[in-house]
């Protein structure tokens, strides 16, 4: 993760929208995704400005070459991630899209407007594990359980996680149906009905590259190379169901209802300028979760926001209201430590596997990254006067993020959004 010529702030693209102020996808970004157009099959693309570079079209024109480019053109990115990190392909794509490239003459064949494309899941997700790596999130909610010992015993020694549901991972834009579940009433009787406490969790999606044989651990030296890239992830949570079902084995139906991910995968190469020193950990991590590289470069400076649009706001044409404004660099455990811990027992991590960072809360009140934390100080009051405890039907939650650093061109992630749909009528 060393910045190179592809990160040069002076680099521009012949795709004019890549230079627009506030653009998520300048030429310094170049994230991968899977898209389709009307009547067409899903295929691989690269985001540039408000357009998508059709990787298959570039291959057919001889403008891209090699195994990585062929894998990036496929209807899922598993094959590309199986090859490991994609620095060589990034350099090819950057040269193709740079100002004065002869590829501009083929613009009509190469580019698809994002507005005309449908986005798909980046990979076929075989496994999804979700972490709890924010000490601020864990401590805030842990105080309710045990004020004297808010953190789980293991939290300061390893990044806590659980294996979640891969089959219910969905791409941004698909609605989330309010789930039915079981939880107790105030009088102690137990009910089964639609959840009344739907919540979001603002997280980073970590996409795995390469593969290790079952029984072969992933070391901290190997872990950075096992991360292909990252995106945004909403770990939807039904809090009433979750509080009832968690003891003693952890989340189950409260989390498996749906997980929303953003469609674009921002590569670790693109994020090189935004690496930061990892937070200090006390006590120091055991050697298998420690490395000089991680201490110096393991954290990522990514500003992350959660916003809401209610049905009334939508009808009035109001802008989304910000609920959370946080920085991913606050997390206690880094992405590399998550990968190394996950593989420390020899678990075979597969290309295209998904890790959730856990709720990315920071120390400030404005950085509380889920409603369960925000509501500790009372209901949310929105700019139009509406109030919310948990989410109501028709509410849409939107995640946005931007990586920024002095001397670097800021890059974005695109949106991760979904609306809460009403519960279905329970089958008779």
C-alpha positions in Angstrom: 0.0 0.0 0.0 2.5 2.6 -1.3 1.1 5.6 -3.2 2.3 5.6 -6.9 1.6 7.5 -10.1 -2.0 6.3 -10.1 -2.6 8.4 -7.0 -1.1 11.6 -8.4 -3.6 14.5 -7.7 -2.5 16.1 -11.0 -3.8 13.0 -12.9 -7.0 13.7 -14.9 -9.3 11.6 -17.1 -10.8 12.1 -20.5 -14.1 11.2 -18.8 -15.1 14.8 -17.9 -17.3 13.9 -14.9 -14.4 12.4 -13.1 -13.1 15.9 -12.4 -16.5 17.2 -11.1 -16.3 18.7 -7.5 -17.1 16.1 -4.9 -17.0 13.3 -7.4 -16.8 9.8 -5.6 -15.0 8.2 -8.5 -12.1 10.3 -9.9 -9.4 8.5 -11.8 -7.5 8.1 -8.5 -10.2 5.7 -7.3 -11.3 3.1 -10.0 -13.4 0.7 -7.9 -14.7 -2.6 -9.3 -18.3 -3.7 -9.5 -20.8 -5.8 -11.5 -23.5 -4.2 -13.6 -26.0 -4.9 -16.3 -28.0 -2.8 -18.8 -31.5 -3.4 -20.2 -31.6 -6.8 -21.8 -28.0 -7.6 -21.0 -26.3 -10.0 -18.7 -24.3 -8.9 -15.6 -20.7 -8.1 -16.3 -17.7 -6.4 -14.7 -17.1 -2.7 -14.7 -15.0 0.1 -13.2 -16.5 3.3 -11.9 -15.1 6.5 -13.4 -17.0 9.8 -12.8 -20.7 9.1 -13.5 -19.8 6.4 -16.0 -18.9 2.7 -15.9 -16.0 1.4 -17.9 -17.2 -1.9 -19.5 -14.1 -4.1 -18.9 -15.3 -6.7 -21.4 -15.6 -4.1 -24.1 -12.0 -2.9 -23.4 -10.8 -6.4 -23.7 -12.5 -6.9 -27.0 -10.9 -3.7 -28.3 -7.5 -4.8 -27.1 -7.2 -1.9 -24.7 -6.9 -4.2 -21.6 -5.1 -7.5 -21.5 -4.3 -10.3 -19.1 -5.8 -12.7 -16.7 -6.8 -10.1 -14.2 -8.7 -8.0 -16.8 -10.5 -11.1 -18.0 -11.6 -11.9 -14.4 -12.7 -8.3 -13.9 -15.0 -8.6 -16.9 -16.9 -11.6 -15.4 -20.4 -11.6 -13.9 -18.9 -11.8 -10.4 -15.6 -10.6 -8.9 -14.8 -13.9 -7.2 -12.3 -14.9 -10.0 -10.6 -11.5 -9.8 -10.3 -11.7 -6.0 -8.9 -15.3 -6.3 -5.9 -13.7 -8.1 -5.1 -11.6 -5.1 -4.7 -7.9 -5.1 -5.1 -6.1 -8.5 -2.3 -3.5 -8.6 -1.3 -4.4 -12.2 -4.8 -4.1 -13.5 -5.2 -0.8 -11.7 -2.2 0.6 -13.6 -3.7 -0.6 -16.9 -7.1 0.9 -16.2 -5.6 4.2 -15.0 -3.5 4.5 -18.2 -6.6 3.7 -20.4 -8.7 6.4 -18.7 -6.1 9.1 -18.3 -6.2 12.3 -20.3 -4.7 12.0 -23.8 -5.2 8.2 -23.9 -6.1 6.9 -27.4 -8.9 5.0 -25.7 -11.0 8.2 -25.8 -11.7 7.5 -29.4 -13.6 4.4 -28.3 -15.7 6.2 -25.6 -19.0 5.2 -27.0 -18.1 1.5 -26.9 -16.4 1.6 -23.5 -18.6 3.7 -21.3 -22.1 3.1 -19.8 -23.8 5.9 -17.9 -24.4 4.8 -14.3 -28.0 6.2 -14.6 -28.7 3.5 -17.2 -27.1 0.6 -15.3 -28.4 -1.8 -12.7 -25.8 -2.8 -10.1 -25.4 -6.3 -8.7 -23.7 -8.0 -5.7 -19.9 -7.8 -6.4 -19.4 -11.4 -5.6 -21.2 -14.7 -5.0 -20.9 -14.5 -1.2 -20.1 -17.9 0.3 -19.3 -16.7 3.8 -20.1 -13.6 5.8 -18.6 -12.9 9.2 -19.4 -9.7 11.3 -17.1 -8.2 13.8 -17.4 -5.8 16.7 -14.3 -3.8 16.5 -15.3 -0.3 17.9 -14.6 0.1 21.5 -16.9 3.1 21.7 -19.9 1.1 20.3 -19.1 -1.8 22.6 -18.7 0.3 25.7 -21.7 2.5 25.2 -24.1 -0.4 24.9 -22.2 -2.6 27.4 -22.9 0.0 30.1 -26.5 -1.0 30.0 -25.6 -4.6 30.7 -22.9 -4.0 33.3 -21.8 -0.5 34.2 -18.7 -1.7 36.0 -17.6 -4.1 33.1 -19.1 -2.8 29.9 -16.6 -4.6 27.6 -16.7 -8.4 27.1 -13.7 -10.0 28.7 -12.1 -10.9 25.4 -12.6 -7.5 23.6 -9.2 -6.0 24.4 -7.5 -9.2 23.3 -9.1 -10.1 20.0 -11.6 -8.7 17.5 -14.9 -10.3 18.5 -17.1 -11.7 15.7 -19.8 -14.1 14.7 -20.6 -16.0 11.6 -23.6 -14.3 9.9 -25.9 -15.2 7.0 -24.4 -15.0 3.5 -27.6 -15.8 1.7 -29.4 -12.7 2.8 -26.7 -10.2 1.7 -28.2 -7.9 -0.8 -27.0 -5.0 -3.0 -27.8 -1.4 -2.3 -31.3 -0.4 -3.3 -33.2 -3.6 -2.4 -35.9 -3.1 0.3 -35.6 -4.7 3.7 -38.8 -6.4 4.8 -39.6 -5.8 8.5 -39.2 -9.3 10.1 -41.4 -11.2 12.5 -39.8 -12.4 15.7 -40.2 -13.2 19.3 -39.5 -11.1 22.4 -41.1 -10.4 25.8 -43.7 -7.8 26.8 -43.2 -5.6 29.8 -45.5 -8.0 31.8 -43.1 -10.9 31.1 -45.3 -12.7 28.5 -43.7 -13.5 25.2 -45.0 -12.3 21.9 -44.4 -13.1 18.2 -45.1 -10.3 15.8 -43.3 -7.8 13.5 -40.3 -6.2 15.0 -40.8 -2.8 16.6 -37.2 -1.9 16.9 -35.6 -1.9 13.4 -32.1 -0.4 13.5 -29.2 0.2 11.1 -25.5 -0.4 11.8 -23.0 1.7 9.8 -20.1 -0.6 8.9 -17.3 -1.2 6.4 -17.5 -4.2 4.1 -14.2 -6.0 3.8 -13.8 -8.2 0.6 -11.4 -11.1 0.8 -8.7 -11.9 -1.8 -6.9 -15.1 -2.3 -7.4 -18.4 -0.4 -5.7 -20.3 2.4 -5.9 -24.1 2.7 -8.1 -25.4 5.6 -5.8 -25.8 8.6 -3.3 -23.2 7.4 -3.4 -20.0 9.5 -3.3 -16.4 8.1 -0.5 -14.4 9.6 -0.4 -10.7 10.2 2.2 -10.4 7.5 -0.1 -12.1 5.1 -3.4 -10.4 6.2 -3.0 -7.1 4.3 -2.6 -9.0 1.1 -5.8 -10.9 1.8 -7.9 -7.8 1.6 -9.0 -7.0 -2.0 -10.9 -3.9 -1.1 -13.7 -2.4 1.0 -17.2 -0.9 0.6 -20.1 0.1 2.8 -22.3 -2.3 4.8 -25.6 -2.0 6.7 -25.9 -4.7 9.3 -29.7 -4.4 9.8 -30.7 -5.3 13.3 -34.1 -6.0 15.0 -33.2 -4.9 18.5 -36.2 -6.3 20.3 -35.6 -9.8 18.8 -31.8 -9.5 19.4 -32.1 -8.7 23.1 -34.3 -11.7 23.7 -32.4 -14.3 21.6 -28.7 -13.4 22.2 -27.9 -15.1 25.5 -26.0 -17.4 25.4 -25.0 -17.9 21.7 -25.2 -14.4 20.2 -27.2 -12.8 17.3 -29.4 -15.0 15.1 -32.7 -14.0 13.5 -32.2 -10.4 14.5 -29.4 -10.1 12.1 -30.0 -12.7 9.3 -33.1 -10.8 8.0 -30.9 -8.8 5.5 -27.5 -7.2 5.1 -27.1 -4.4 2.5 -23.8 -3.7 0.8 -22.7 -1.0 -1.6 -22.0 -2.2 -5.1 -18.6 -0.7 -5.7 -15.4 -2.3 -4.2 -12.8 0.3 -3.5 -9.4 -1.5 -3.8 -6.8 -1.3 -1.1 -4.5 0.1 -3.7 -6.8 3.1 -4.1 -6.8 3.6 -0.3 -3.0 3.7 0.0 -2.9 7.5 0.6 -5.4 7.2 3.4 -3.6 4.7 5.6 -3.0 5.8 9.2 -1.2 4.4 12.3 -3.4 1.8 14.2 -4.8 2.9 17.5 -2.8 2.0 20.6 -4.1 -1.2 22.2 -3.8 -1.9 25.9 -2.7 -4.5 26.7 -0.6 -4.9 23.6 -1.9 -7.5 21.2 -0.5 -11.0 21.3 2.3 -11.5 18.6 0.0 -13.2 16.1 -2.2 -10.1 16.0 0.7 -7.6 15.8 3.0 -6.3 13.1 5.1 -3.3 12.4 3.2 -2.6 9.3 -0.1 -2.7 11.1 1.1 -0.3 13.8 2.3 2.2 11.2 -0.4 1.8 8.5 -3.2 -0.5 9.6 -6.0 2.1 10.1 -7.9 3.8 7.4 -9.0 7.4 7.4 -12.5 7.2 6.0 -15.3 9.6 7.0 -18.6 7.7 7.2 -22.1 9.1 7.4 -25.6 7.6 8.0 -28.6 9.6 6.8 -32.3 9.1 6.8 -35.2 10.0 4.5 -38.7 9.5 5.9 -41.8 9.2 3.8 -42.8 12.8 4.7 -39.3 14.1 3.8 -39.6 12.3 0.5 -43.0 13.8 -0.2 -41.7 17.3 0.6 -38.5 16.9 -1.4 -36.3 17.4 1.7 -32.6 16.5 1.7 -31.6 13.4 3.8 -30.9 14.2 7.4 -27.6 13.1 8.9 -27.8 10.7 11.8 -24.2 9.7 12.2 -20.8 11.3 11.2 -17.9 9.2 12.2 -14.3 8.2 11.1 -13.4 4.6 10.5 -9.9 5.3 11.9 -11.4 5.2 15.4 -11.9 1.4 15.4 -9.9 -0.4 18.1 -9.1 -3.3 15.8 -7.9 -3.0 12.1 -9.1 -4.8 9.1 -5.8 -6.7 8.9 -6.3 -7.9 12.5 -9.8 -9.0 11.7 -8.5 -11.1 8.8 -5.6 -12.6 10.8 -7.8 -13.4 13.8 -10.4 -15.0 11.5 -7.7 -17.2 9.9 -5.7 -17.9 13.1 -7.3 -21.3 13.7 -6.8 -22.3 10.1 -10.2 -21.3 8.8 -10.1 -21.2 5.0 -11.1 -17.7 3.9 -12.3 -17.8 0.3 -12.0 -15.2 -2.5 -15.1 -13.0 -2.4 -15.9 -13.8 1.3 -17.3 -10.8 3.2 -16.4 -9.4 6.6 -18.3 -6.7 8.3 -16.2 -4.3 10.5 -18.9 -4.0 13.1 -20.6 -0.7 13.9 -18.0 2.0 13.2 -18.8 4.3 16.1 -16.3 6.9 17.4 -16.0 8.7 20.7 -18.1 11.8 19.9 -21.9 11.7 20.3 -22.2 12.6 16.6 -20.2 9.4 15.8 -22.7 7.0 17.3 -23.3 4.7 14.3 -26.6 3.0 15.2 -29.9 4.0 16.7 -29.3 1.8 19.8 -26.5 4.1 20.7 -28.2 7.3 19.5 -31.3 6.6 21.6 -29.3 6.4 24.8 -29.9 10.1 25.0 -33.5 10.1 23.8 -35.5 10.0 20.6 -34.1 11.5 17.3 -35.6 14.8 16.3 -35.2 15.4 12.5 -35.0 18.9 10.9 -38.7 18.8 9.9 -39.7 18.1 13.5 -40.4 14.4 13.1 -39.1 12.2 15.8 -37.9 8.6 15.6 -37.0 5.9 18.1 -36.5 3.0 15.8 -37.1 3.0 12.1 -40.7 3.1 10.7 -42.0 1.5 7.4 -41.0 3.7 4.5 -37.9 5.1 6.2 -34.8 4.9 4.0 -31.3 4.8 5.4 -28.4 5.9 3.3 -24.7 5.4 4.0 -22.0 7.5 2.4 -18.2 7.7 2.9 -15.2 9.6 1.7 -11.5 9.0 2.2 -9.5 12.2 2.6 -5.9 13.0 3.4 -3.5 16.0 2.9 -2.1 16.0 -0.6 -4.4 13.3 -1.9 -7.4 13.4 -4.1 -10.5 12.5 -2.0 -12.3 9.4 -3.1 -15.8 8.1 -2.3 -17.6 4.8 -2.1 -21.0 5.5 -3.7 -24.1 4.9 -1.7 -25.4 2.0 0.4 -29.1 2.5 0.8 -32.3 0.6 1.5 -35.9 1.3 2.6 -37.8 -0.5 5.3 -40.8 -2.3 3.8 -43.8 -3.4 5.8 -43.9 -6.9 7.3 -45.7 -9.5 5.3 -49.0 -10.8 6.5 -48.2 -13.9 8.6 -49.2 -17.1 6.6 -52.6 -18.4 7.6 
